Amino acid sequence: VPQNEDFADIITLDERGYVVSDENCLTNLEGIFVAGDCRQKKIRQVATAAADGAVAALAACEYLR
Ligand SMILES: Cc1cc2nc3c(=O)[nH]c(=O)nc-3n(C[C@H](O)[C@H](O)[C@H](O)COP(=O)(O)OP(=O)(O)OC[C@H]3O[C@@H](n4cnc5c(N)ncnc54)[C@H](O)[C@@H]3O)c2cc1C
């Protein structure tokens, strides 16, 4: 069960409370990224969470540059 309520006012959550993002782990709000089980996706496993972490980190680096 996602616990994303604290972010509900700033980023888009789906009807089940998962963070909506694109394949690059970008949320609707510039500069806010999401990774792992708390985001909306089909497969929630260690491999997909770790992959999200890499994707989100690189997206954050690109944003900062
Ligand atoms: C019973 C069970 C069995 C599973 N078996 C497998 C398996 O065999 N193979 C597999 O690949 N996947 C398995 N999974 C799924 C896998 O565990 C998850 O997909 C993966 O752990 C997600 O990683 P995450 O970093 O997104 O989230 P999590 O591992 O849940 O990490 C989130 C962390 O954030 C912390 N946190 C939460 N709120 C806050 C806060 N406000 N402030 C600070 N910290 C906070 C939590 O304490 C937690 O440590 C299983 C899951 C469960 C529940």
The ligand as an SDF file (V2000), in Angstrom:
LIG
                    3D

 53 58  0  0  0  0  0  0  0  0999 V2000
    6.6360  -10.0310    1.2740 C   0  0  0  0  0  0  0  0  0  0  0  0
    7.3450   -9.5270    0.0450 C   0  0  0  0  0  0  0  0  0  0  0  0
    8.1170  -10.3820   -0.7070 C   0  0  0  0  0  0  0  0  0  0  0  0
    8.7860   -9.9070   -1.8310 C   0  0  0  0  0  0  0  0  0  0  0  0
    9.5540  -10.7820   -2.5630 N   0  0  0  0  0  0  0  0  0  0  0  0
   10.2580  -10.3360   -3.6140 C   0  0  0  0  0  0  0  0  0  0  0  0
   11.1110  -11.2110   -4.3480 C   0  0  0  0  0  0  0  0  0  0  0  0
   11.2400  -12.4010   -4.0590 O   0  0  0  0  0  0  0  0  0  0  0  0
   11.7940  -10.6980   -5.4180 N   0  0  0  0  0  0  0  0  0  0  0  0
   11.7060   -9.3820   -5.7540 C   0  0  0  0  0  0  0  0  0  0  0  0
   12.3840   -8.9580   -6.7000 O   0  0  0  0  0  0  0  0  0  0  0  0
   10.8930   -8.5310   -5.0860 N   0  0  0  0  0  0  0  0  0  0  0  0
   10.1660   -8.9900   -4.0220 C   0  0  0  0  0  0  0  0  0  0  0  0
    9.3440   -8.1200   -3.3400 N   0  0  0  0  0  0  0  0  0  0  0  0
    9.2100   -6.7230   -3.8090 C   0  0  0  0  0  0  0  0  0  0  0  0
   10.4090   -5.8750   -3.3870 C   0  0  0  0  0  0  0  0  0  0  0  0
   10.6270   -6.0420   -1.9960 O   0  0  0  0  0  0  0  0  0  0  0  0
   10.1010   -4.4130   -3.6960 C   0  0  0  0  0  0  0  0  0  0  0  0
    9.7280   -4.2710   -5.0540 O   0  0  0  0  0  0  0  0  0  0  0  0
   11.2960   -3.5160   -3.4280 C   0  0  0  0  0  0  0  0  0  0  0  0
   11.7600   -3.6580   -2.1010 O   0  0  0  0  0  0  0  0  0  0  0  0
   10.9080   -2.0470   -3.6450 C   0  0  0  0  0  0  0  0  0  0  0  0
   11.9840   -1.2410   -3.2940 O   0  0  0  0  0  0  0  0  0  0  0  0
   11.7140    0.2860   -2.9090 P   0  0  0  0  0  0  0  0  0  0  0  0
   13.0610    0.8470   -2.6070 O   0  0  0  0  0  0  0  0  0  0  0  0
   10.8690    0.9190   -3.9400 O   0  0  0  0  0  0  0  0  0  0  0  0
   10.8020    0.2450   -1.5960 O   0  0  0  0  0  0  0  0  0  0  0  0
   11.1160   -0.3670   -0.1580 P   0  0  0  0  0  0  0  0  0  0  0  0
   12.0520   -1.5340   -0.2330 O   0  0  0  0  0  0  0  0  0  0  0  0
    9.7600   -0.5630    0.4510 O   0  0  0  0  0  0  0  0  0  0  0  0
   11.8990    0.7890    0.5790 O   0  0  0  0  0  0  0  0  0  0  0  0
   11.2720    1.9700    0.9730 C   0  0  0  0  0  0  0  0  0  0  0  0
   12.0020    2.4670    2.2240 C   0  0  0  0  0  0  0  0  0  0  0  0
   11.5360    3.7780    2.5430 O   0  0  0  0  0  0  0  0  0  0  0  0
   11.3570    3.8270    3.9300 C   0  0  0  0  0  0  0  0  0  0  0  0
   10.4000    4.9250    4.1910 N   0  0  0  0  0  0  0  0  0  0  0  0
    9.0660    4.9250    4.0050 C   0  0  0  0  0  0  0  0  0  0  0  0
    8.5390    6.1100    4.3490 N   0  0  0  0  0  0  0  0  0  0  0  0
    9.5710    6.8770    4.7590 C   0  0  0  0  0  0  0  0  0  0  0  0
    9.6720    8.1990    5.2420 C   0  0  0  0  0  0  0  0  0  0  0  0
    8.6000    8.9800    5.3620 N   0  0  0  0  0  0  0  0  0  0  0  0
   10.8900    8.6560    5.5710 N   0  0  0  0  0  0  0  0  0  0  0  0
   11.9930    7.8900    5.4400 C   0  0  0  0  0  0  0  0  0  0  0  0
   11.9610    6.6150    4.9800 N   0  0  0  0  0  0  0  0  0  0  0  0
   10.7630    6.1280    4.6540 C   0  0  0  0  0  0  0  0  0  0  0  0
   10.8660    2.4610    4.3310 C   0  0  0  0  0  0  0  0  0  0  0  0
   11.0980    2.2320    5.7040 O   0  0  0  0  0  0  0  0  0  0  0  0
   11.7370    1.5880    3.4460 C   0  0  0  0  0  0  0  0  0  0  0  0
   12.9740    1.2560    4.0510 O   0  0  0  0  0  0  0  0  0  0  0  0
    8.6700   -8.5560   -2.2160 C   0  0  0  0  0  0  0  0  0  0  0  0
    7.8900   -7.7030   -1.4340 C   0  0  0  0  0  0  0  0  0  0  0  0
    7.2350   -8.1640   -0.3330 C   0  0  0  0  0  0  0  0  0  0  0  0
    6.4030   -7.2100    0.5050 C   0  0  0  0  0  0  0  0  0  0  0  0
  1  2  1  0
  2  3  1  0
  2 52  2  0
  3  4  2  0
  4  5  1  0
  4 50  1  0
  5  6  2  0
  6  7  1  0
  6 13  1  0
  7  8  2  0
  7  9  1  0
  9 10  1  0
 10 11  2  0
 10 12  1  0
 12 13  2  0
 13 14  1  0
 14 15  1  0
 14 50  1  0
 15 16  1  0
 16 17  1  0
 16 18  1  0
 18 19  1  0
 18 20  1  0
 20 21  1  0
 20 22  1  0
 22 23  1  0
 23 24  1  0
 24 25  2  0
 24 26  1  0
 24 27  1  0
 27 28  1  0
 28 29  2  0
 28 30  1  0
 28 31  1  0
 31 32  1  0
 32 33  1  0
 33 34  1  0
 33 48  1  0
 34 35  1  0
 35 36  1  0
 35 46  1  0
 36 37  1  0
 36 45  1  0
 37 38  2  0
 38 39  1  0
 39 40  1  0
 39 45  2  0
 40 41  1  0
 40 42  2  0
 42 43  1  0
 43 44  2  0
 44 45  1  0
 46 47  1  0
 46 48  1  0
 48 49  1  0
 50 51  2  0
 51 52  1  0
 52 53  1  0
M  END
$$$$
